[in-house]
Structure formats: structure tokens, C-alpha cells
Amino acid sequence: MLFVALPWGISQAAAATVTVDVNLASRPTNTVIPSQALGAAVDGQDRGVSSAIFRPATLAAMRSVGLQPLSYRLRTELGIAVWHWNPRGRWSDPDHACGYWTSDNRVLDPIAISHGYRLPRRGNTIDQAENNGYSHLADGDLATFWKSNPYLDHRYTGEDDARHPQWLIADLGKRQAVNAIRIVWGVPYAKRYRVQYWDGEDPEYPDEYPPGSWRNFTMGVVLEAQGGDVTLRLTTKPVKVRFVRVLMNAASGTAPAGSSDIRDGLGYAIREVYLGRLEQGVLRDVIRHGTRRDHQTLFFVSSTDPWHRASDFDPTIEQPGIDQVFASGLTNDLPVLLPVGVLYDTPANGANLLSYVRRRGYSVRRVEIGEEPDGQYVAPEDYGALYLQVADALRAVDPGVELGGPSFQSLPPDPMMAWTGHDDIEDRPWLTRLLAYLQERGRSRDLAFLSFEWYPFDEICMPPGRHLPQGPSLLAEALDQLRRQGLPPSIPLLMTEYGYSVFATQAEVDLPGALFNADAVGQFLTLGGAATYLYGYEPSPLEREPTCETWGNNTLFLSDDRRRIRARTATYHGAWLLARQWVGAADQPHYVYSGHPDRTGNGAALISAYPILRPDGSWSVLLINKDPKRKWIVRIRFTGINGDGVEFLHAPADLYQFSAAQYRWRAAGAQSHPTRDRPPAHTSWSGAGVMTVGLPAWSLSVVRGQGPFPPKVN
């Protein structure tokens, strides 16, 4: 028997036993090539961090984990900013250094660092990056304004503008009495619009998609507007509401005086919004106006104009330069998953990026269009219209490039149309609507892959690891939902980021994080997934959420503030175990089978098993014990051999294990660190008889041995 002693400090509870069945009568559930399936992601960082990370010693440490393909994440797309991926380029209005930016695609000096430029026509109070901007709808300054994306006008979409209505939502924080609104329109303005209130449950944020619907205020429908500064009575008597929406579906098409760019006259512009009670001709405004996020009423908008100025340069966030990334060795000379902006960028800028990497001779097979539109309140029809414009521009550069997206922020629950569109579209899941939009235009093939991020646990103050048994079933249900919503089985799935939680928590740097990541990868590949990209490739310091005392981060390496590596985390050792021991030859096919723990006791929930047939003919089984207290005894049984034949995994065999015997985390606030940080233990066995494997509490194991060759591997 392969046996591993229980870790120190764990009570000597009686070990439970489970049998994992691998049915060889059916075909493998998936065929994966490690150099395509097991990857990692690099992301934008704070000022000065990229140069600290992209040092030879740090890069060597990152590569040592063995993950292969690379995904480049686009932080500017989350921060309502335009990515100047090349600092050299041209403005649409060069005389004033403003307008719409296109980076240069010429090959000159290598690009080491790139930056984003904040959008001065921003309407959202909240963003998904640093969240340090604010809405110009409530900044108290009539010289500034929000403007919607001009690329959603019929001149670019080729569709009726009513197909892409634009909107703003004001969140008053609590229900307040409202009977009037004052809108100071910019140019262009809305000729037709409706002012509505939310009739339903009041969520904390709109992306919770509660049950309910939008209702027009009784006097809130305007059909022949002329712009300007308008105060509109909405009802005869005040109505208590929390959320108010202005829905615009016909634009004036007028441009500001002196404009020479058609985009200046497309979309909708609003300088300021006031809302409240009209009393004796005076509006008692309940909107808070200010130039800080926490000093203004929350606003959410449908889209944002990517127009900006040289003065909008954001020095606080930097993206690693394209040439720096490809020269780092992190790509392993494999195709990189490359992003282009779509929500806050132009098609020409993305096309020039693809042109640049082709001229450099860099390997790029897939391009991911946008990032997390579902988490930014974007209607799927609007994302689809922008997606197709970017797709056309990219295909003009390289007709054979594979395009996909949308990098879902999460899978369940699905955004519903009540918050992200107009009232005439059937209330269906976000993905269903996007697929329908592409199909109606004969463009379904333009979605060559679907990408999403996987951070399922938000309740981070619970004890580390409490959520672990739920992980596989949550992922299985999420992927099943994608198929039920119409995603064809032929479209590959990419898990472009994954981690225990999007919030900082101890579980991420302790054993539960390593167990979760391995479980997510094993389950995803078993269910047919094409590629996984671990988030947290770069060394990072600990962080703490304000709502919880726990410290953590999604990272392979614990670092100081200068990104000097202090220790490897459990995440590193778990990823190493998968990339270096579970799989074999990186460029050869591996056949994935389902491993089914028997249903006695809690084995099905606490034990995960992911068997693969490696290219050398050996079996490799990833085993995960999510029980924090007990050791489990596991045996691997192959069924479906020549009818009712049964065979067990047998010697010669190797076992690699990672548990509290190798890793211990000491929680000490900002000074938390591992007190034990050893690589997985390795033992071999050449005995006879039925082989069983002892799994310590909270452990990852890879056992490689001999077994029957399946009859249906091709």
C-alpha cells in the first residue's frame, strides 16, 4: 500500500475508505495537450511594478512552476480607460492632442511598458479596476459630460438606433420621494427618451439582477425633445423610488460647433442630472454631486465614448509592454491569448495591435475581444455590435485569427435584460441574447471560443476551505448553463482566469487555495474545457479586504511591496504538481476520463479524482482530499474491460503528495507567512497486490501507475 502518515497536529481519526471507478467502456471525456491546456495569466499592475516583476530571477521563478501557454489580461478594459498599447501613435485631432487614439503598428524600439488613459466622458461611478474615478453625470461641473459610445450609432452598426438604446441609472441609495428630473443635455442629445423607475426588489448593485421591471413615470415619456436644460415633472404626486433610469432611443445626430469628426455627433451627451421633488417651481435635488466616488450618487451607464486627451494619461496603472512579455520567456514560444479593447477602445487600435505582433513574428492564435462586459452593465446586443466591428478590423489584418470572448466576469447568475437593455427585448440570459444577435446577422462563426473567469466564492470571512466541497458541482452547473443557454458544443471553452475568490482571503495562500485550483482545473478539463489560465502568476504582497480580518491574494509567490519573492505559496506547489507530475509530455495528447468516487459516506463530495492516460501509456490520477480532519484511503478501479472485467491500478507506481506535512500557514495579519514550505513529497512502490493510496487531510496527490489500456481512446 502507498501510505502517507497523517500530518502533525491532526487528530488520529479513523480513516475512511473510498473506491474511485474509471469506466473504460466509454470514450474519454476530453483529449488535452498540456502546452495548450495548462497556462497562466499576466495582468496590468501598479506604477513601477512591471519592471520589478520582469527581472531575470523573478521570471525564472515564475517559469519553474511549469505552466505553459500565456494569457495577457487587459486591466484598462476594466478601469474605463483606453489602452495605448504602443506609446507612439496618432490622435484623430493631432493639433489638440485629443480625440480617438490609434497606436502605431510600425516596428521601432521595443515596447517595455504601456498605459491607459482615463475617459473624460465617463458616466459610471464605479469601475472594476482601481475604482478611483467618478461619473461626470453628477460631478457638479456643467463643463464636463457623459457621452455614449458613437460606435453604437447606425452609421457603424448598420442597424436602427432603437436596436441599441442607451441609458443611465441613478441609484439613490434608498427609496426617496421623486416627482421631477432636471437634465442638462450636451450635444448630441436625445430626441426621444423615457424616464423610468424600478418596480421590484432593490438590490445592492444592479449586477445582482433582481426580479422586477422598469415602469415609465406617468409623465416621463418625451417624444420630441430639443435638448438644452430641461426640468421635467414626472408625476403629479411624488413616488418613493431608489433606482431611476433615463432610456434614450433616438439621437439628434448633431455635433458641437467646430467639430470635424463624425463621431462627435453620434450617441447621447448629458452634462448633469438632478432628481427630486418639484416644489413651487424649485427642484429639491436628492442627487449628491461631487468629484469623488464616495461623494456622489452612484450612476451606471450603458456605454462610454472612448474620446480622450493626452492629459488623461493615467500613471497609476501600467500594462507590461508587448515586446517585454514576448521577450520574457513566459510565453514558452507558444501562442499567446492576446486581448483587444472593445468597450473603451476603437476597432482600428485593436487591428494595429494584431498587425504589430504579426510584423514582430510573435505567435498569437487567439484574440480575446473585451473583458467582463457582463460585469459592466453592458447589453449583450451592444457588446455584439462592438464585437463585430472589432472582428472585421482584425480579420482585415489576419483572416485566419481565432476570435472570441467575452471573458464573463462570472457565470451564474446570468445578467437579465431588465438592467441591460430596453423593454421590448424578451427577458433572456445574457449569453442567449448575444448568440441570437450574432446568429441574426449570420455571424455565429465569428465567436470561435467562449471565455470566462472563475472566482466562485464571495463569502471570504468564513473559515478557509469551508466552500471546497461545493467547487466541482458549482462549475459543472455553470458549464451546463452555458449549454442550456444555446452555446454549441463545438465552441471551445477557455477559463481565462481562475482562483478561490476575487477578494483577498487566507484560503488563497493556504492549502484550500491549492486544492480549489486543482479541483477547478481537473473538473473543467473532465467536462471538455479547452484551456485554463491560472491568475496570480506574478509575485504579490498580501492584501486584506475591509470587511474581513483575513489576509491573502491569488498568487504563486508571496512578495514584499517591491515584488521581491519572500516565499512560495500553496498555489505554487499545487500548480507545479499538475504541470510537472499529473501530465506528461507537454506537446502530446492526454486522454481524460471521469473518476467516480463511490457514493458511500461523504466520499463523493470530499474526494475528487481526475484520471488521465498519459502518452507513455501510464495512468496518472489527481486525487484531492477536501476533508480538513480525516485521512481517506483510496483505491483506483478500472471497469468496463471486456464486458464485466475489473482491474486495479498497480505497480510500478509513483506518488507525489502535498499536505500539511509540507506546508503550514501562520496567520499574523500583514506579517502572515508560511512556516513550512516544502515541495510535494515523492515515494515509489513496486510491490504486488491491489494498490491503495492514503490521502492526508486537506491534500493533493498524484499517483502514477500501470493499468489497462482503454479500447476507445481514438
KOLNU-369219 format. One record per residue (C-alpha): residue number from 0; chain; x, y, z. Coordinates in steps of 0.05 Angstrom, whole numbers. Layout:
NUM/A/X/Y/Z
...
This chain:
0/A/0/0/0
1/A/23/71/-15
2/A/16/103/53
3/A/26/174/77
4/A/26/188/151
5/A/-24/238/178
6/A/4/309/185
7/A/27/333/252
8/A/-28/367/292
9/A/-85/327/260
10/A/-124/282/306
11/A/-117/208/292
12/A/-188/199/269
13/A/-206/134/236
14/A/-191/135/162
15/A/-249/129/114
16/A/-245/87/51
17/A/-269/104/-19
18/A/-263/69/-86
19/A/-255/110/-149
20/A/-284/77/-211
21/A/-257/93/-280
22/A/-304/66/-333
23/A/-265/47/-396
24/A/-326/24/-435
25/A/-338/95/-459
26/A/-293/143/-495
27/A/-251/194/-458
28/A/-288/257/-438
29/A/-233/301/-467
30/A/-166/300/-502
31/A/-118/354/-479
32/A/-48/375/-497
33/A/-15/406/-435
34/A/21/460/-476
35/A/-48/485/-496
36/A/-89/469/-434
37/A/-49/488/-372
38/A/-29/561/-373
39/A/-24/624/-332
40/A/-42/698/-339
41/A/-4/763/-332
42/A/-41/828/-317
43/A/-33/902/-311
44/A/0/927/-247
45/A/10/988/-204
46/A/61/1040/-225
47/A/132/1014/-228
48/A/113/942/-213
49/A/123/912/-283
50/A/196/929/-285
51/A/204/897/-216
52/A/169/834/-239
53/A/203/826/-306
54/A/272/813/-277
55/A/311/750/-297
56/A/308/718/-228
57/A/234/730/-218
58/A/217/707/-288
59/A/257/643/-277
60/A/218/630/-213
61/A/152/640/-249
62/A/172/592/-305
63/A/194/540/-255
64/A/122/522/-239
65/A/116/490/-308
66/A/53/524/-334
67/A/56/532/-409
68/A/11/579/-450
69/A/3/651/-430
70/A/-58/697/-428
71/A/-48/772/-427
72/A/-102/807/-385
73/A/-125/878/-400
74/A/-135/919/-337
75/A/-152/983/-375
76/A/-215/949/-402
77/A/-239/943/-330
78/A/-218/1013/-310
79/A/-257/1053/-363
80/A/-193/1071/-398
81/A/-164/1067/-468
82/A/-102/1023/-477
83/A/-44/1058/-512
84/A/-10/992/-523
85/A/43/1030/-562
86/A/61/1098/-533
87/A/73/1120/-604
88/A/12/1132/-647
89/A/-35/1185/-673
90/A/-95/1225/-649
91/A/-156/1238/-692
92/A/-145/1312/-673
93/A/-69/1317/-672
94/A/-68/1393/-667
95/A/-101/1389/-599
96/A/-73/1320/-577
97/A/-142/1292/-566
98/A/-197/1251/-598
99/A/-193/1177/-616
100/A/-125/1143/-609
101/A/-93/1091/-655
102/A/-26/1062/-633
103/A/29/1056/-684
104/A/38/987/-715
105/A/108/1001/-742
106/A/165/961/-712
107/A/213/1010/-678
108/A/241/1008/-608
109/A/215/951/-565
110/A/155/968/-522
111/A/172/956/-448
112/A/112/989/-414
113/A/44/1014/-437
114/A/-10/1054/-403
115/A/-83/1070/-402
116/A/-117/1138/-410
117/A/-178/1152/-367
118/A/-241/1171/-406
119/A/-263/1243/-391
120/A/-334/1227/-415
121/A/-344/1174/-363
122/A/-414/1160/-335
123/A/-402/1103/-287
124/A/-386/1120/-215
125/A/-357/1050/-203
126/A/-306/1013/-246
127/A/-277/943/-240
128/A/-203/962/-233
129/A/-177/1014/-183
130/A/-246/1045/-175
131/A/-216/1114/-164
132/A/-255/1153/-217
133/A/-324/1183/-216
134/A/-384/1198/-260
135/A/-388/1263/-298
136/A/-464/1259/-293
137/A/-460/1281/-220
138/A/-394/1318/-213
139/A/-426/1386/-205
140/A/-389/1414/-266
141/A/-430/1434/-327
142/A/-367/1438/-369
143/A/-359/1362/-366
144/A/-407/1309/-391
145/A/-421/1236/-403
146/A/-427/1212/-474
147/A/-447/1144/-500
148/A/-404/1104/-549
149/A/-411/1131/-620
150/A/-396/1062/-649
151/A/-466/1041/-628
152/A/-497/1091/-677
153/A/-529/1064/-740
154/A/-472/1092/-782
155/A/-427/1039/-752
156/A/-476/983/-733
157/A/-518/987/-797
158/A/-580/979/-753
159/A/-637/1022/-729
160/A/-614/1062/-668
161/A/-674/1035/-630
162/A/-637/968/-631
163/A/-584/998/-586
164/A/-618/1045/-537
165/A/-572/1078/-487
166/A/-587/1092/-415
167/A/-565/1118/-348
168/A/-586/1094/-280
169/A/-584/1135/-216
170/A/-580/1096/-151
171/A/-607/1140/-95
172/A/-583/1091/-42
173/A/-652/1084/-11
174/A/-723/1098/-32
175/A/-736/1172/-36
176/A/-795/1214/-58
177/A/-787/1236/-131
178/A/-832/1274/-179
179/A/-785/1312/-224
180/A/-718/1308/-261
181/A/-673/1361/-290
182/A/-627/1340/-347
183/A/-575/1387/-375
184/A/-564/1358/-444
185/A/-500/1363/-483
186/A/-492/1355/-558
187/A/-515/1307/-586
188/A/-578/1300/-546
189/A/-637/1251/-545
190/A/-698/1268/-586
191/A/-738/1212/-554
192/A/-728/1186/-484
193/A/-765/1156/-425
194/A/-754/1168/-351
195/A/-769/1105/-311
196/A/-766/1077/-241
197/A/-750/1007/-218
198/A/-811/968/-194
199/A/-785/908/-158
200/A/-734/885/-107
201/A/-679/935/-92
202/A/-610/902/-99
203/A/-545/928/-70
204/A/-518/937/-141
205/A/-551/929/-210
206/A/-509/868/-228
207/A/-549/827/-178
208/A/-606/827/-229
209/A/-666/824/-182
210/A/-737/807/-202
211/A/-778/866/-225
212/A/-785/913/-285
213/A/-778/985/-306
214/A/-840/1029/-305
215/A/-849/1095/-341
216/A/-865/1153/-296
217/A/-935/1176/-315
218/A/-908/1239/-348
219/A/-838/1212/-363
220/A/-844/1197/-438
221/A/-813/1251/-483
222/A/-823/1243/-558
223/A/-800/1309/-588
224/A/-742/1335/-545
225/A/-698/1393/-565
226/A/-640/1385/-517
227/A/-618/1442/-472
228/A/-630/1449/-398
229/A/-697/1414/-384
230/A/-736/1405/-319
231/A/-789/1352/-328
232/A/-846/1338/-280
233/A/-853/1262/-276
234/A/-915/1252/-233
235/A/-969/1294/-200
236/A/-951/1264/-133
237/A/-881/1242/-111
238/A/-865/1167/-117
239/A/-816/1134/-70
240/A/-762/1101/-112
241/A/-690/1081/-106
242/A/-669/1069/-179
243/A/-686/1118/-236
244/A/-669/1105/-308
245/A/-666/1151/-369
246/A/-674/1107/-431
247/A/-655/1141/-497
248/A/-674/1111/-565
249/A/-668/1167/-617
250/A/-609/1214/-622
251/A/-605/1285/-651
252/A/-544/1268/-693
253/A/-518/1338/-682
254/A/-445/1355/-668
255/A/-415/1411/-626
256/A/-395/1474/-663
257/A/-329/1468/-698
258/A/-328/1392/-698
259/A/-297/1357/-758
260/A/-303/1284/-733
261/A/-368/1248/-747
262/A/-362/1211/-680
263/A/-372/1276/-642
264/A/-444/1279/-666
265/A/-463/1206/-653
266/A/-493/1179/-589
267/A/-520/1219/-530
268/A/-487/1270/-484
269/A/-511/1294/-416
270/A/-475/1346/-374
271/A/-510/1336/-307
272/A/-572/1303/-276
273/A/-614/1329/-218
274/A/-671/1289/-188
275/A/-721/1300/-132
276/A/-785/1338/-115
277/A/-810/1398/-152
278/A/-839/1446/-100
279/A/-865/1515/-121
280/A/-823/1513/-183
281/A/-759/1494/-147
282/A/-727/1425/-154
283/A/-706/1397/-86
284/A/-648/1355/-112
285/A/-632/1289/-77
286/A/-572/1273/-122
287/A/-505/1281/-88
288/A/-456/1316/-134
289/A/-380/1311/-126
290/A/-314/1294/-158
291/A/-300/1234/-114
292/A/-333/1166/-120
293/A/-356/1167/-47
294/A/-381/1238/-52
295/A/-432/1228/-107
296/A/-495/1188/-120
297/A/-479/1124/-157
298/A/-491/1125/-232
299/A/-488/1068/-282
300/A/-489/1077/-357
301/A/-497/1033/-418
302/A/-433/1053/-454
303/A/-378/1106/-456
304/A/-346/1146/-512
305/A/-272/1128/-520
306/A/-254/1200/-537
307/A/-197/1226/-492
308/A/-138/1274/-487
309/A/-64/1269/-476
310/A/-76/1299/-408
311/A/-119/1239/-388
312/A/-56/1196/-381
313/A/-62/1150/-320
314/A/6/1138/-289
315/A/-21/1095/-232
316/A/-33/1032/-275
317/A/13/1002/-326
318/A/8/943/-373
319/A/72/903/-387
320/A/96/921/-457
321/A/81/874/-514
322/A/155/865/-530
323/A/173/856/-457
324/A/122/800/-450
325/A/144/762/-512
326/A/218/770/-493
327/A/207/747/-422
328/A/206/672/-435
329/A/137/667/-403
330/A/106/651/-470
331/A/148/587/-476
332/A/147/601/-551
333/A/74/582/-552
334/A/15/623/-579
335/A/-7/677/-531
336/A/-81/693/-517
337/A/-80/766/-535
338/A/-133/817/-514
339/A/-160/878/-550
340/A/-205/930/-521
341/A/-277/936/-544
342/A/-318/975/-492
343/A/-270/1034/-486
344/A/-228/1030/-550
345/A/-233/1033/-626
346/A/-230/977/-677
347/A/-170/1010/-711
348/A/-129/1008/-647
349/A/-141/933/-638
350/A/-126/919/-711
351/A/-59/955/-706
352/A/-41/913/-646
353/A/-52/849/-685
354/A/-13/878/-743
355/A/44/896/-697
356/A/51/826/-667
357/A/48/795/-736
358/A/103/841/-760
359/A/145/823/-700
360/A/134/749/-715
361/A/102/736/-647
362/A/58/675/-641
363/A/-16/693/-629
364/A/-70/643/-647
365/A/-130/672/-609
366/A/-152/743/-594
367/A/-200/756/-537
368/A/-246/815/-551
369/A/-261/855/-488
370/A/-263/836/-415
371/A/-322/827/-368
372/A/-377/866/-405
373/A/-429/829/-364
374/A/-399/858/-300
375/A/-401/928/-330
376/A/-476/931/-344
377/A/-466/926/-420
378/A/-525/899/-460
379/A/-506/837/-500
380/A/-533/869/-564
381/A/-486/929/-553
382/A/-427/884/-538
383/A/-445/843/-600
384/A/-446/904/-645
385/A/-378/928/-620
386/A/-351/857/-623
387/A/-368/850/-697
388/A/-336/917/-714
389/A/-272/896/-679
390/A/-276/827/-712
391/A/-280/859/-781
392/A/-219/902/-767
393/A/-179/843/-740
394/A/-197/798/-799
395/A/-174/852/-847
396/A/-105/841/-816
397/A/-107/765/-809
398/A/-167/728/-837
399/A/-147/664/-801
400/A/-142/691/-730
401/A/-190/659/-679
402/A/-234/709/-643
403/A/-274/701/-581
404/A/-297/729/-514
405/A/-330/758/-476
406/A/-289/738/-414
407/A/-350/733/-370
408/A/-339/763/-301
409/A/-377/703/-274
410/A/-425/651/-300
411/A/-484/646/-252
412/A/-526/685/-240
413/A/-537/709/-311
414/A/-550/782/-325
415/A/-621/794/-348
416/A/-646/847/-396
417/A/-684/888/-345
418/A/-620/923/-325
419/A/-582/919/-392
420/A/-628/938/-449
421/A/-696/963/-468
422/A/-765/938/-452
423/A/-781/908/-520
424/A/-729/851/-517
425/A/-750/785/-488
426/A/-722/774/-418
427/A/-669/721/-432
428/A/-599/706/-405
429/A/-541/749/-429
430/A/-508/694/-469
431/A/-572/673/-503
432/A/-583/744/-527
433/A/-511/751/-552
434/A/-515/686/-591
435/A/-582/707/-621
436/A/-552/774/-641
437/A/-494/741/-678
438/A/-539/689/-710
439/A/-589/740/-735
440/A/-532/773/-773
441/A/-502/708/-800
442/A/-441/718/-757
443/A/-443/660/-709
444/A/-376/634/-734
445/A/-343/698/-711
446/A/-346/671/-640
447/A/-292/618/-645
448/A/-286/608/-570
449/A/-321/629/-507
450/A/-281/654/-448
451/A/-299/664/-375
452/A/-267/676/-307
453/A/-279/632/-247
454/A/-278/660/-177
455/A/-339/628/-145
456/A/-333/646/-71
457/A/-350/715/-45
458/A/-361/696/29
459/A/-288/702/47
460/A/-296/712/122
461/A/-317/640/132
462/A/-263/591/156
463/A/-214/574/100
464/A/-236/514/59
465/A/-309/514/81
466/A/-330/521/8
467/A/-284/468/-21
468/A/-335/410/-28
469/A/-381/455/-69
470/A/-328/474/-122
471/A/-337/418/-174
472/A/-413/419/-173
473/A/-415/494/-180
474/A/-370/492/-240
475/A/-409/434/-271
476/A/-474/472/-263
477/A/-444/536/-292
478/A/-419/500/-354
479/A/-485/464/-361
480/A/-520/531/-360
481/A/-477/555/-418
482/A/-501/497/-460
483/A/-573/506/-439
484/A/-569/578/-460
485/A/-551/557/-530
486/A/-475/553/-533
487/A/-458/500/-586
488/A/-416/442/-561
489/A/-367/455/-618
490/A/-346/522/-589
491/A/-284/513/-543
492/A/-288/538/-472
493/A/-230/578/-442
494/A/-224/591/-368
495/A/-181/653/-376
496/A/-174/667/-301
497/A/-189/624/-240
498/A/-178/629/-166
499/A/-213/616/-100
500/A/-244/686/-96
501/A/-237/754/-129
502/A/-229/781/-58
503/A/-167/773/-15
504/A/-172/716/35
505/A/-126/668/72
506/A/-154/608/33
507/A/-117/633/-29
508/A/-47/626/2
509/A/-63/567/46
510/A/-77/494/29
511/A/-150/505/10
512/A/-130/551/-48
513/A/-84/498/-78
514/A/-139/446/-70
515/A/-191/491/-102
516/A/-147/508/-162
517/A/-131/435/-176
518/A/-204/416/-169
519/A/-225/471/-217
520/A/-174/450/-270
521/A/-189/376/-263
522/A/-264/386/-266
523/A/-261/436/-324
524/A/-218/391/-367
525/A/-260/330/-350
526/A/-322/368/-373
527/A/-290/384/-440
528/A/-256/451/-428
529/A/-201/471/-476
530/A/-153/515/-436
531/A/-142/542/-365
532/A/-102/602/-344
533/A/-83/610/-271
534/A/-88/681/-245
535/A/-32/704/-199
536/A/29/687/-240
537/A/66/748/-214
538/A/94/755/-143
539/A/46/796/-100
540/A/42/821/-28
541/A/-15/803/18
542/A/-78/844/17
543/A/-137/850/64
544/A/-209/866/49
545/A/-240/920/94
546/A/-297/873/113
547/A/-254/816/139
548/A/-191/807/180
549/A/-162/753/136
550/A/-102/768/92
551/A/-87/734/25
552/A/-80/741/-50
553/A/-85/700/-114
554/A/-11/690/-126
555/A/43/637/-135
556/A/93/677/-94
557/A/87/719/-32
558/A/127/782/-42
559/A/144/848/-8
560/A/119/914/-37
561/A/177/916/-86
562/A/155/848/-113
563/A/216/811/-86
564/A/196/739/-72
565/A/192/721/1
566/A/161/651/-4
567/A/124/604/-49
568/A/50/596/-33
569/A/10/532/-32
570/A/-17/554/-100
571/A/53/547/-129
572/A/62/476/-104
573/A/-7/455/-127
574/A/4/483/-197
575/A/73/450/-200
576/A/41/384/-182
577/A/-8/389/-240
578/A/40/417/-292
579/A/101/374/-275
580/A/73/309/-248
581/A/0/298/-267
582/A/12/309/-341
583/A/70/282/-383
584/A/98/305/-449
585/A/74/376/-459
586/A/62/371/-533
587/A/28/303/-535
588/A/-46/285/-526
589/A/-71/262/-459
590/A/-137/226/-452
591/A/-182/250/-396
592/A/-231/202/-362
593/A/-282/212/-307
594/A/-264/186/-238
595/A/-325/169/-197
596/A/-316/161/-121
597/A/-367/112/-94
598/A/-427/142/-61
599/A/-418/113/8
600/A/-410/165/63
601/A/-384/233/41
602/A/-333/207/-9
603/A/-368/237/-70
604/A/-364/307/-40
605/A/-298/305/-3
606/A/-256/265/-53
607/A/-243/286/-125
608/A/-207/241/-174
609/A/-184/261/-244
610/A/-152/204/-283
611/A/-114/214/-348
612/A/-80/166/-395
613/A/-12/195/-410
614/A/25/189/-477
615/A/72/136/-448
616/A/13/91/-433
617/A/15/101/-358
618/A/-44/125/-316
619/A/-39/188/-275
620/A/-93/204/-225
621/A/-101/271/-190
622/A/-132/259/-122
623/A/-159/314/-77
624/A/-179/304/-4
625/A/-223/364/17
626/A/-235/335/86
627/A/-200/382/136
628/A/-197/329/191
629/A/-194/258/164
630/A/-147/216/123
631/A/-180/176/67
632/A/-158/110/37
633/A/-169/107/-38
634/A/-162/52/-90
635/A/-168/62/-165
636/A/-211/11/-201
637/A/-219/6/-276
638/A/-285/-23/-300
639/A/-315/-37/-369
640/A/-258/-82/-390
641/A/-281/-136/-438
642/A/-351/-133/-410
643/A/-352/-140/-335
644/A/-276/-143/-326
645/A/-245/-104/-269
646/A/-173/-84/-258
647/A/-137/-41/-207
648/A/-81/9/-213
649/A/-16/-28/-199
650/A/59/-22/-194
651/A/108/4/-212
652/A/79/68/-186
653/A/99/137/-162
654/A/63/181/-112
655/A/70/256/-103
656/A/34/288/-44
657/A/24/357/-17
658/A/-9/369/51
659/A/4/400/119
660/A/65/356/123
661/A/96/401/70
662/A/60/468/81
663/A/36/507/141
664/A/9/578/140
665/A/15/624/200
666/A/-39/677/202
667/A/-9/741/232
668/A/-43/798/196
669/A/2/835/147
670/A/60/791/171
671/A/26/725/154
672/A/72/675/121
673/A/84/600/112
674/A/123/569/169
675/A/133/505/129
676/A/142/510/53
677/A/167/445/23
678/A/154/414/-46
679/A/108/354/-53
680/A/135/290/-23
681/A/153/234/-71
682/A/151/159/-58
683/A/154/98/-104
684/A/123/29/-99
685/A/140/-35/-135
686/A/100/-85/-93
687/A/45/-133/-112
688/A/-29/-136/-99
689/A/-83/-83/-100
690/A/-53/-14/-91
691/A/-87/35/-44
692/A/-68/107/-31
693/A/-72/143/35
694/A/-94/215/27
695/A/-78/261/86
696/A/-130/312/107
697/A/-131/372/61
698/A/-84/344/10
699/A/-66/340/-64
700/A/-39/275/-91
701/A/-16/250/-159
702/A/-8/175/-166
703/A/22/147/-230
704/A/19/73/-244
705/A/0/18/-291
706/A/-69/-3/-313
707/A/-108/-29/-372
708/A/-104/6/-439
709/A/-173/31/-459
710/A/-204/3/-522
711/A/-234/71/-543
712/A/-181/125/-539
713/A/-186/149/-611
